[in-house]
Amino acid sequence: MKTVGKIKMVFACAIAMMFASNVKAQETKEVKNYDQGFKLGFGVSGGYATQDPYKLALGADARLQYDLTKRYSLTLTTGFTNLFVSEADGSDLGFIPAKAGFKAFIWNDEFYVMGEAGAAFAVTNGYNKTSFLLAPSIGYATKYIDVSLRYEHYSDFPKMNSNGTIGNGVGQAAVRLAYGFQL
């Protein structure tokens, strides 16, 4: 029994020696310091409102982005968005969004996910209500171009329910195309 144990031990040591001869120390790569900084982008967006009486959504925005690291950024976005009504006798809803967000690049430092939250201040057609807004998005960005797909939900803006009553909560799905640069 002792001989079998010694043979196993010698065999295990021989295998370990074969693998040990191929082991190399890891090469260390010099880590570049990533310069934190600001970016400014200007974008246009078009989309579809998800609740009646609105149909089309068009907007323009300016986004200030602060890069925490190469993969993570903080954002501040404002602009103007208009939700167009589907009936000729209805009133469009125009508002100024003010959003803060977090952007995380998840693949090849080009594809990202982002979440924004803030307020939408209605400014057209005598409607003066302010709404809470949430806006998740996914996108693709290069050094200058940013293309994203987002959904925005405005919890306090009026919508037309299917039974003809008025409720709250309007959303839009939109595509944003933007040009950005370092400051």
C-alpha positions in Angstrom: 0.0 0.0 0.0 2.9 2.3 0.8 4.4 1.7 -2.6 1.2 2.7 -4.4 1.2 6.0 -2.4 4.8 6.7 -3.3 4.2 6.0 -7.0 1.3 8.4 -7.0 3.4 11.1 -5.3 6.2 10.7 -7.8 3.8 10.8 -10.7 2.1 14.0 -9.4 5.5 15.6 -8.9 6.6 14.7 -12.5 3.4 16.2 -13.9 3.9 19.4 -11.8 7.5 19.7 -13.1 6.3 19.4 -16.7 3.8 22.3 -16.2 6.2 24.3 -14.1 8.8 24.5 -17.0 6.2 26.2 -19.2 5.1 28.8 -16.6 6.1 32.4 -17.4 5.8 35.5 -15.3 3.1 37.8 -16.5 4.3 40.7 -18.5 3.2 44.0 -17.0 1.8 46.6 -19.3 2.4 50.2 -18.5 -1.0 51.6 -17.5 -1.7 55.0 -19.1 -3.2 57.6 -16.9 -6.7 58.4 -18.2 -7.2 62.2 -18.3 -10.5 63.0 -16.7 -12.3 65.7 -18.5 -15.4 67.3 -19.9 -17.1 66.7 -23.3 -19.9 68.7 -24.8 -22.4 67.2 -27.3 -25.3 68.6 -29.4 -28.0 66.2 -30.6 -31.3 65.9 -32.4 -33.8 63.2 -31.7 -36.9 61.9 -33.3 -39.3 59.3 -32.1 -42.8 58.1 -31.4 -44.9 59.0 -28.4 -46.4 55.9 -26.8 -49.7 57.3 -25.5 -52.6 59.2 -27.1 -53.2 61.9 -28.0 -49.5 62.3 -28.9 -47.9 60.7 -31.9 -44.6 62.2 -33.1 -41.8 63.5 -30.8 -39.0 65.8 -32.0 -36.3 67.4 -30.0 -32.8 69.0 -29.7 -30.4 68.9 -26.8 -27.1 69.8 -25.3 -25.2 67.3 -23.1 -22.3 68.0 -20.8 -20.4 64.9 -19.9 -17.7 64.4 -17.3 -15.6 61.3 -17.7 -14.8 59.7 -14.4 -12.8 57.0 -16.1 -12.5 55.6 -19.6 -15.7 53.6 -19.0 -17.8 55.7 -16.7 -19.2 59.2 -17.0 -21.7 61.6 -15.4 -24.0 63.6 -17.7 -26.2 66.7 -17.5 -28.6 67.2 -20.4 -31.1 69.9 -21.4 -32.8 71.1 -24.6 -36.3 71.2 -26.0 -38.7 68.4 -27.0 -42.1 68.7 -28.6 -44.8 66.0 -28.5 -47.2 66.5 -31.5 -50.9 65.5 -31.1 -52.7 63.2 -33.5 -55.9 65.3 -33.7 -56.1 68.6 -35.5 -57.9 70.3 -32.6 -55.5 69.2 -29.8 -52.5 71.1 -28.4 -48.9 70.0 -28.8 -46.8 69.6 -25.6 -43.5 71.3 -25.7 -41.1 71.1 -22.7 -37.6 71.6 -21.5 -36.0 68.5 -20.0 -33.3 68.9 -17.3 -31.6 65.5 -16.6 -28.7 64.1 -14.7 -27.3 60.7 -15.6 -24.7 58.0 -15.5 -23.2 56.4 -18.6 -21.3 53.1 -18.6 -19.4 51.7 -21.6 -19.9 48.0 -21.6 -18.2 46.7 -24.8 -15.1 47.9 -26.6 -15.4 51.4 -25.1 -17.9 52.2 -27.8 -21.3 50.6 -26.7 -22.9 52.0 -23.6 -25.9 52.0 -21.4 -27.1 55.1 -19.7 -29.7 56.1 -17.2 -31.0 59.6 -16.6 -33.5 61.2 -14.3 -34.8 64.7 -13.9 -37.7 67.1 -14.6 -39.5 68.2 -17.7 -40.8 71.8 -17.6 -43.8 72.3 -19.9 -43.5 75.6 -21.8 -46.1 75.6 -24.6 -49.8 76.1 -25.1 -50.5 77.4 -21.6 -49.7 74.1 -20.0 -47.4 74.9 -17.1 -47.0 71.6 -15.2 -43.6 70.1 -14.4 -43.2 66.3 -14.6 -40.7 63.8 -13.2 -38.9 62.0 -16.0 -36.8 58.8 -16.3 -34.8 57.9 -19.4 -32.9 54.7 -19.9 -30.9 54.4 -23.1 -28.4 52.3 -25.1 -26.0 53.7 -27.6 -22.8 53.7 -29.7 -20.2 56.4 -29.4 -17.0 57.2 -31.2 -14.7 60.2 -30.5 -17.2 62.6 -32.1 -20.4 60.8 -33.0 -23.0 59.4 -30.6 -26.1 57.4 -31.7 -28.5 56.1 -29.1 -31.9 54.6 -28.6 -33.8 55.7 -25.5 -37.2 55.6 -23.8 -38.3 58.6 -21.8 -41.3 58.5 -19.4 -42.9 61.7 -18.1 -45.0 60.7 -15.1 -47.1 63.8 -14.7 -48.0 64.8 -18.3 -51.6 64.1 -19.4 -52.5 61.2 -21.7 -55.8 60.0 -23.1 -56.9 56.6 -21.7 -58.5 54.0 -23.9 -61.9 54.7 -22.3 -61.7 58.5 -23.2 -60.7 59.7 -19.7 -57.6 61.7 -19.1 -54.8 60.2 -17.0 -51.1 60.8 -16.3 -48.0 59.3 -17.8 -46.7 59.8 -21.3 -43.7 58.1 -22.8 -41.6 58.3 -26.0 -39.2 56.0 -27.8 -36.6 58.0 -29.7 -33.4 57.8 -31.7 -30.7 60.5 -30.8 -27.9 61.5 -33.2 -25.3 63.8 -31.7 -21.9 65.4 -32.3 -19.6 65.8 -29.4 -16.1 67.1 -28.6 -13.6 67.5 -25.8 -13.6 70.8 -23.9 
